[in-house]
Amino acid sequence: MKKDVFDVAIIGAGAVGASILRRLSAYDLKLALLEKCTDVCFGVSKANSGIIHAGFHHPVTSLKARLEIRGNLMFDQLQHELGFPFKRVGIIVAAFSYEEMKTVEQLYEQGVANGVPLIEVCGRERLLMLEPKLNPDTVGGLYAPTGGIIEPYRYVFALVESAKQNGAEVKTDFEVVSAKHNDNVYTITSSRKEKIQARHVINSAGLFADEVSAIFGGEVFTITPRKGEEYLLERNAAGFPNHVIFPVPSRVSKGILVIPTVEGTMMVGPTAIEVNDKDDSETSSDNLDKVFAQAMYMIPVISKREIITSFAGSRATMPGNDFYIGISKSAPHFIQVAGIQSPGLTASPAIGEYVKDLLKQDGLRLTEKTDYEPFIPHETCVRELSPAALDEKVKEDPLYGHMVCRCESVSEAEIVEAIRKGHTTLDGIKFYTRAGMGRCQGGFCSYRVMKIIARETGRPIEEITKRGGGSRLLLGKIPVESGARPSPKPKKKSVKYA
């Protein structure tokens, strides 16, 4: 048996692919995660709203509902092991007419059938007690306390870090362009002519799952992008809610939401517009007006003046509006994980478990590792430290006292740690540390971050990119500054079980 052949190759390093990788890393397998971008979580998952859904929007007859419910229950243990930001703030669906309350009652009945804990139908007084900033014209709604919020990129980074710690390999800048199957082994070739071999392949390529399926000779289907535009508001925004606020949903969408982020900013959106271009990430002033009109109807004190930035991402939709997960009937040892739109983030850990069982059904031998380590070190976050604790960290490493990002209080030590874990673009650093996510959107810290990346990697600063590929930010040859302070050698860290 060839030692250089992977047992499983997973295509796509978003929340779903990373969850599958991490689950499989508990077994004695040779694993590869293949991602066409320069870093993980640079596809659909980076624009995710960061909501952990409670499980009442979809009927229990759908696969997405069953996996959503299971996934929701897994996040407390995952957060304990991996340390990503996560809070169960609860979800409210606000109704503004007695006709809408009929839909609320249907959602409640669906949630009860799905086994959602502690779900309740609320009258006006109860709803305004839970969420005082709601429009007082509300007539009632739904409350699901098990809903939550999460930072999606930190979640994906933590999953991948855990899998790598347990022996998995991650190959970025690996865009799959061809695959051949001979002697029960796939030979997979990237656009850069890099090749790997694998016995089993999992297609979790998000928006491009239809194209990957065609490359492997799998089922023919079409992924239609449904673009969502969202707007990020600053910390301490007047409309910051206690819960995730939903309107009563339509047949097409869950509607325009008001979302408190786990780090203290807030978002409004998303829209739901089918587009033809899978790379379309533009936002428009017309949609901005529509989003805010609906958001301000629910919470009147929301203000456009508090907008930091806008962004857009696309959901990977398929006919039937359900997840498509199963063993391919057209390609051998090929598993389809496609059409993963909302609530895909919530369902992702359960999808990892589900795909593991499919692989076993497909003939993959699963032997649990005796040395599997579920915990990863929980990194220091300066903005969460007390002054006394920060003083102690600065004594340990002076770079904790050098603030690179003032808006989000990110130190040079945290930037260095992110680089040493393989995040060497401005976006990679931003998603890992939040440097550049604050009010000035990197106006103060971007060049400082670029200098640290150049110093730590030895690359010329003009080669540093925003997100890989051709996204360079500087033109020409930039002279190297003299007297650059080298960062201290990394110290071995003990795993913190908290």
C-alpha positions in Angstrom: 0.0 0.0 0.0 1.5 3.4 -1.0 2.3 5.5 1.9 2.1 8.8 0.0 -1.6 8.2 -0.9 -4.1 10.1 1.2 -7.0 8.0 2.6 -9.3 11.1 2.3 -9.0 14.3 0.4 -11.5 17.1 1.3 -12.0 19.8 -1.3 -13.0 23.1 0.2 -11.8 24.7 3.5 -14.8 26.5 4.7 -16.8 25.6 7.9 -18.1 22.4 6.4 -14.8 21.1 5.0 -12.9 22.1 8.2 -15.5 20.3 10.4 -15.2 17.1 8.3 -11.4 17.3 8.5 -11.4 17.8 12.2 -13.8 14.9 12.8 -11.8 12.5 10.7 -8.5 13.6 12.4 -9.6 11.6 15.4 -9.0 8.4 13.3 -5.8 6.7 12.0 -6.1 8.3 8.6 -3.9 10.2 6.2 -5.9 13.3 5.4 -5.6 16.3 3.0 -7.7 19.5 2.9 -7.5 21.2 -0.5 -8.3 24.9 -0.8 -8.0 27.0 -3.9 -7.6 30.2 -2.0 -4.4 31.4 -0.1 -5.9 30.7 3.3 -8.8 28.7 4.8 -12.1 30.4 5.3 -11.6 32.7 2.3 -14.6 31.5 0.4 -18.3 31.4 1.4 -17.6 31.1 5.1 -15.8 34.4 5.5 -19.0 36.4 4.8 -21.2 34.2 7.1 -23.5 36.1 9.5 -22.1 34.1 12.4 -25.5 32.9 13.7 -26.0 29.5 15.4 -29.6 28.8 14.6 -31.9 27.2 17.1 -33.7 24.9 14.7 -37.2 26.1 14.1 -37.1 27.4 10.5 -37.1 24.1 8.7 -39.3 21.0 9.0 -37.8 17.9 10.7 -38.4 16.0 7.4 -35.5 17.9 5.9 -31.8 16.9 6.3 -30.8 20.5 7.0 -33.2 20.6 10.1 -31.9 17.3 11.5 -28.3 18.3 11.2 -29.0 21.9 12.4 -30.5 20.6 15.7 -27.6 18.2 16.2 -25.0 20.8 15.3 -26.4 23.4 17.6 -26.0 21.1 20.6 -22.3 20.4 19.8 -21.0 24.0 20.0 -20.6 24.2 23.8 -18.2 21.3 23.8 -16.4 22.5 20.6 -15.9 26.0 22.2 -14.5 24.4 25.3 -12.0 22.4 23.3 -11.1 25.0 20.6 -11.6 28.4 22.3 -13.3 30.3 19.5 -15.7 33.2 20.4 -19.2 31.9 20.9 -22.2 33.0 23.0 -25.8 31.7 23.3 -27.6 35.0 23.2 -30.9 33.6 22.0 -33.0 34.4 18.9 -36.2 36.5 18.7 -38.6 36.5 15.8 -40.6 39.7 16.0 -44.2 39.9 14.5 -45.9 43.2 13.7 -49.4 41.9 12.9 -51.7 39.2 14.0 -51.4 37.7 10.6 -47.7 37.3 11.2 -48.4 35.8 14.6 -50.0 32.9 12.7 -46.6 32.2 11.1 -44.9 32.6 14.5 -47.2 29.9 15.9 -46.3 27.6 12.9 -42.6 28.2 13.6 -43.2 27.4 17.3 -45.0 24.1 16.4 -42.2 23.2 14.0 -39.6 24.0 16.6 -41.4 21.8 19.2 -41.5 19.0 16.6 -37.8 19.4 15.9 -37.0 19.2 19.7 -35.8 22.8 20.1 -35.4 23.3 23.9 -37.1 26.1 25.8 -38.8 27.7 22.8 -41.8 29.9 23.5 -44.4 32.1 21.9 -44.3 35.6 23.5 -46.9 38.3 23.8 -45.9 42.0 23.3 -45.0 42.6 26.9 -42.8 39.6 27.2 -41.0 40.4 23.9 -40.3 44.0 24.9 -39.0 42.8 28.3 -36.5 40.6 26.5 -35.6 43.2 23.9 -36.5 46.7 25.0 -35.1 48.3 21.8 -37.7 46.6 19.6 -40.3 48.7 17.9 -43.2 49.0 20.4 -45.6 48.3 17.6 -44.7 44.6 17.8 -47.6 42.4 18.8 -45.5 39.4 19.9 -43.2 36.8 18.5 -41.0 33.8 19.2 -38.1 33.3 21.6 -35.5 30.5 21.2 -32.8 30.9 23.9 -30.5 28.2 22.5 -29.7 30.3 19.4 -26.3 31.9 19.5 -23.6 33.9 17.7 -20.1 33.0 16.7 -17.0 34.4 14.9 -17.0 32.1 11.8 -13.4 32.6 10.7 -12.0 31.9 14.2 -14.2 28.8 14.3 -12.8 27.6 11.0 -9.2 28.4 11.9 -9.6 26.5 15.2 -11.0 23.5 13.5 -8.1 23.4 11.0 -5.5 24.0 13.7 -6.9 21.1 15.7 -6.9 18.8 12.7 -3.3 19.8 11.8 -2.3 19.2 15.4 -3.6 15.6 14.9 -1.7 15.0 11.7 -3.9 16.3 8.9 -2.3 18.2 6.0 -3.7 21.4 4.5 -2.8 22.5 1.0 -3.8 26.1 0.1 -3.5 27.7 -3.4 -4.6 24.2 -4.6 -7.4 24.8 -7.2 -8.5 21.4 -8.4 -8.6 21.3 -12.3 -8.6 17.6 -13.1 -8.9 14.2 -11.5 -8.3 10.6 -12.8 -9.3 7.4 -11.1 -7.2 4.3 -11.6 -6.6 1.3 -9.3 -9.0 2.6 -6.7 -7.0 5.9 -6.3 -7.7 9.4 -7.5 -4.9 11.5 -8.9 -5.9 15.1 -8.4 -4.1 17.9 -10.2 -4.1 21.6 -9.3 -3.9 24.6 -11.5 -0.3 24.9 -10.5 0.3 21.3 -11.7 0.7 20.0 -8.2 -0.6 16.4 -7.8 -1.8 14.4 -4.9 -3.4 10.9 -4.7 -6.4 9.9 -2.5 -8.6 6.9 -2.1 -11.7 8.8 -1.0 -12.7 12.3 -2.0 -15.2 14.7 -0.3 -16.7 17.5 -2.4 -17.4 20.4 0.0 -16.5 23.1 -2.5 -19.3 25.5 -1.7 -20.3 27.7 -4.6 -18.1 25.5 -6.9 -19.3 22.1 -5.8 -21.1 21.6 -9.2 -17.9 22.3 -11.0 -15.9 19.9 -8.8 -18.5 17.2 -9.2 -18.1 17.5 -13.0 -14.3 17.2 -12.7 -14.6 13.9 -10.8 -17.4 12.5 -13.0 -20.0 12.9 -10.3 -23.6 13.9 -10.5 -24.7 16.8 -12.7 -26.3 19.6 -10.7 -26.2 23.4 -10.6 -25.2 25.7 -7.8 -27.0 29.0 -8.0 -25.4 31.8 -6.0 -27.8 33.8 -3.8 -26.0 37.0 -2.8 -26.5 38.6 0.6 -25.4 42.1 1.4 -24.7 43.0 5.0 -23.6 46.1 6.8 -21.3 46.2 9.9 -21.9 48.8 12.6 -19.4 50.0 15.1 -19.1 49.0 18.7 -21.5 50.5 21.2 -24.0 51.2 18.4 -27.3 52.6 19.6 -29.3 49.7 18.2 -27.1 46.9 19.6 -29.6 44.2 20.6 -29.5 41.6 23.4 -30.5 38.9 21.0 -30.4 38.0 17.3 -33.5 39.6 15.8 -35.4 38.0 12.9 -38.5 39.2 11.1 -41.2 36.8 10.3 -39.7 34.8 7.3 -40.9 34.8 3.7 -40.9 31.8 1.4 -37.5 32.9 -0.1 -35.6 34.1 2.9 -35.3 34.4 6.6 -35.4 38.2 6.0 -33.3 41.2 7.1 -31.8 40.5 10.5 -30.3 42.6 13.3 -27.3 40.6 14.6 -25.1 41.4 17.6 -21.6 40.0 16.9 -19.7 38.0 19.5 -17.0 40.8 19.5 -19.4 43.7 20.2 -20.1 45.2 16.8 -23.4 44.5 15.1 -24.6 43.6 11.6 -27.8 44.2 9.6 -28.8 42.1 6.6 -28.5 40.0 4.5 -30.3 40.5 1.3 -31.2 37.4 -0.8 -30.7 38.0 -4.5 -29.9 35.3 -7.0 -27.0 36.2 -9.2 -25.1 34.6 -12.1 -21.5 35.5 -11.0 -20.2 33.3 -8.2 -17.5 35.9 -7.5 -20.0 38.8 -7.2 -19.2 40.6 -3.9 -20.5 44.1 -4.8 -22.9 46.1 -2.6 -25.2 48.8 -3.7 -26.8 52.0 -2.2 -30.3 50.8 -3.2 -29.9 47.6 -1.2 -28.4 49.6 1.6 -31.5 51.7 1.8 -33.7 48.6 1.7 -31.8 46.8 4.4 -31.8 49.7 6.7 -35.5 50.5 6.1 -36.4 46.9 7.3 -33.9 46.9 10.1 -35.0 50.3 11.5 -38.6 49.1 11.4 -37.7 46.4 13.9 -35.3 48.5 16.0 -35.9 52.2 15.3 -32.7 53.6 16.9 -30.5 51.9 14.3 -28.5 54.5 12.4 -26.6 54.5 9.1 -24.2 56.9 10.7 -22.7 54.0 12.6 -21.8 51.9 9.6 -18.2 50.8 9.5 -18.3 48.8 6.3 -20.4 46.7 4.0 -19.7 43.3 2.4 -21.5 40.6 0.4 -21.3 36.9 0.2 -23.2 34.2 -1.7 -25.1 31.1 -0.4 -24.7 28.0 -2.5 -28.3 27.1 -3.3 -29.7 24.1 -5.1 -33.2 23.1 -6.3 -35.2 21.6 -3.5 -33.7 24.0 -0.9 -32.1 21.2 1.2 -28.6 20.0 1.8 -27.3 17.5 -0.7 -25.1 15.0 1.2 -24.5 11.5 0.0 -22.3 8.9 -1.6 -22.0 9.5 -5.3 -23.7 7.0 -7.6 -21.7 8.2 -10.6 -18.1 8.5 -9.2 -16.5 5.8 -7.0 -15.6 6.7 -3.4 -16.7 10.3 -3.9 -19.0 12.0 -1.4 -21.1 15.0 -2.3 -21.6 17.7 0.3 -23.3 20.4 -1.6 -26.1 23.0 -1.4 -24.9 23.9 2.1 -26.6 27.2 2.7 -28.2 28.5 5.9 -28.1 26.9 8.5 -24.9 25.3 7.2 -22.6 26.9 9.8 -24.8 25.6 12.6 -25.0 22.2 11.1 -21.3 21.9 10.2 -20.1 19.8 13.2 -23.1 17.4 12.6 -22.2 17.3 8.9 -18.7 16.2 9.9 -20.2 13.3 11.9 -22.6 12.5 9.1 -19.9 12.3 6.5 -17.7 10.2 8.7 -20.5 7.6 8.8 -20.9 7.8 5.0 -17.2 7.1 4.6 -17.5 4.1 6.8 -20.5 2.9 4.8 -18.4 3.5 1.6 -15.7 1.0 2.9 -13.2 3.3 4.7 -11.8 1.6 7.8 -12.0 3.9 10.8 -9.7 3.1 13.7 -9.7 5.7 16.6 -6.3 7.2 17.5 -5.1 6.5 21.0 -3.3 9.8 21.1 -6.0 12.1 19.7 -5.9 15.5 21.3 -9.1 17.5 21.1 -7.8 20.6 22.8 -5.7 23.3 21.2 -3.9 26.1 23.1 -6.2 29.1 23.7 -4.3 32.1 22.5 -4.0 35.4 24.4 -6.4 38.1 23.4 -5.1 41.4 24.7 -8.5 43.2 24.5 -9.9 40.7 27.0 -7.1 41.1 29.6 -7.3 43.1 32.7 -4.6 45.8 33.2 -2.8 43.6 35.7 -3.0 40.5 33.5 -1.7 42.6 30.5 1.3 43.8 32.6 2.2 40.2 33.3 2.0 39.3 29.6 4.2 42.3 28.7 6.8 41.1 31.2 6.7 37.7 29.5 6.8 39.2 26.0 7.2 43.0 25.4 5.4 42.7 22.0 2.1 42.4 23.9 2.6 46.0 24.9 3.0 47.2 21.3 -0.5 47.9 20.0 -0.7 47.5 16.2 -4.4 47.9 15.8 -5.9 50.6 18.1 -9.5 50.2 17.2 -9.6 46.5 18.2 -6.6 46.5 20.7 -4.5 44.0 18.8 -0.9 43.7 19.9 2.2 42.9 17.8 2.6 39.6 19.7 -0.9 38.4 18.4 0.0 39.4 14.8 3.3 37.4 15.1 1.4 34.4 16.4 -1.1 34.5 13.5 1.8 34.7 11.0 3.5 31.7 12.6 0.3 29.7 12.2 0.4 30.4 8.4 -1.8 33.5 8.0 0.4 35.7 5.8 -2.1 38.0 4.1 -3.8 41.1 5.4 -7.2 39.4 5.4 -5.8 36.3 7.1 -4.4 38.4 9.9 -7.6 40.4 10.0 -9.8 37.3 10.4 -7.4 35.7 12.9 -6.8 38.7 15.2 -9.4 41.4 14.1 -6.6 43.8 13.2 -8.2 46.1 10.6 -11.8 45.2 11.6 -12.5 48.4 13.6 -13.8 51.8 12.9 -10.9 52.9 10.6 -11.0 49.6 8.7 -7.2 49.2 8.7 -6.4 52.8 7.9 -4.1 53.0 10.9 -2.7 49.5 11.1 -2.6 47.9 7.6 0.9 49.1 6.8 2.2 48.2 10.2 0.8 44.7 9.8 2.4 44.4 6.4 5.8 45.3 7.8 5.4 42.6 10.5 4.5 40.1 7.8 7.5 41.0 5.8 9.8 40.8 8.8 8.5 37.4 9.9 8.3 35.8 6.5 11.4 37.4 4.9 9.3 38.5 1.9 9.6 41.9 0.4 6.8 44.1 1.7 5.6 44.9 -1.9 4.8 41.2 -2.3 2.4 41.2 0.7 -1.2 40.8 -0.5 -4.7 41.5 0.8 -6.0 37.9 0.2 -3.4 36.2 -2.1 -3.3 36.0 -5.8 -3.0 39.4 -7.5 -4.3 41.4 -4.6 -1.1 43.4 -3.9 -1.4 46.7 -2.1 1.9 48.3 -2.9 3.6 49.0 -6.3 7.3 49.2 -7.1 10.2 48.4 -4.8 9.9 49.6 -1.3 13.1 50.3 0.6 13.6 48.1 3.7 13.6 50.1 7.0 16.7 49.8 9.1 16.7 48.9 12.7 13.6 46.6 12.4 13.0 45.0 15.7 13.1 41.2 15.4 10.4 39.3 17.3 11.3 36.9 20.1 11.5 33.2 19.4 8.2 31.5 20.1 7.8 29.9 23.5 6.4 26.5 23.9 2.8 26.9 25.1 0.9 24.5 27.4 -2.6 23.6 26.5 -5.3 25.5 28.5 -8.4 23.5 29.3 -10.8 26.3 29.6 
